[in-house]
Amino acid sequence: MAKVSPIQFFRQVKQEVKKVTWPTRKEVTQTSIVVIVLVAIAATFFFFVDQILGWIVKLILDLGV
């Protein structure tokens, strides 16, 4: 790999950043809302699965005593 001076490196970085297609504020907001909703759904699902499995384990351990 060729050696690049720090100045040339930062020029290349600046050129690449200009090529990036940045999301709009609306896209960021919509995506964030979707992520928050899906995290809430997943958290609720795993909460109930944990409660059910805890109940089953407790039931099994109480039967053994």
C-alpha positions in Angstrom: 0.0 0.0 0.0 1.4 3.4 -1.0 2.3 5.9 1.7 0.0 8.9 1.8 0.8 12.2 3.6 -1.6 13.2 6.3 -2.7 16.3 4.3 -3.5 14.1 1.3 -5.3 11.6 3.5 -7.6 14.3 4.9 -8.3 15.6 1.3 -9.3 12.1 0.3 -11.5 11.8 3.4 -13.2 15.1 2.5 -13.9 13.9 -1.0 -15.4 10.7 0.2 -17.6 12.4 2.7 -19.0 14.6 0.0 -20.1 11.4 -1.9 -22.2 10.1 1.1 -25.9 10.3 0.7 -27.1 11.5 4.1 -30.6 10.6 5.3 -33.2 13.3 5.6 -34.5 14.4 9.0 -37.8 12.6 8.2 -36.0 9.3 7.3 -34.0 9.5 10.6 -37.2 10.1 12.6 -39.1 7.3 10.9 -36.3 4.8 11.3 -35.8 5.8 15.0 -39.5 5.3 15.7 -39.4 1.9 14.0 -36.4 0.8 16.1 -37.9 2.0 19.3 -41.2 0.2 18.6 -39.4 -3.0 17.6 -37.2 -2.9 20.7 -40.3 -2.4 22.9 -42.0 -5.4 21.2 -38.9 -7.6 21.7 -38.6 -6.5 25.3 -42.2 -7.3 26.0 -41.9 -10.7 24.3 -38.8 -11.7 26.2 -40.3 -10.5 29.5 -43.3 -12.8 29.0 -41.1 -15.7 27.9 -38.9 -15.2 31.0 -42.0 -15.1 33.3 -43.4 -18.3 31.8 -40.1 -20.1 31.9 -39.6 -18.9 35.5 -43.0 -20.2 36.4 -42.3 -23.6 34.8 -38.9 -23.9 36.6 -40.6 -23.0 39.9 -43.3 -25.5 39.3 -40.8 -28.3 38.6 -38.6 -27.4 41.6 -41.7 -27.3 43.9 -42.7 -30.8 42.7 -39.3 -32.2 43.5 -39.4 -31.1 47.2 
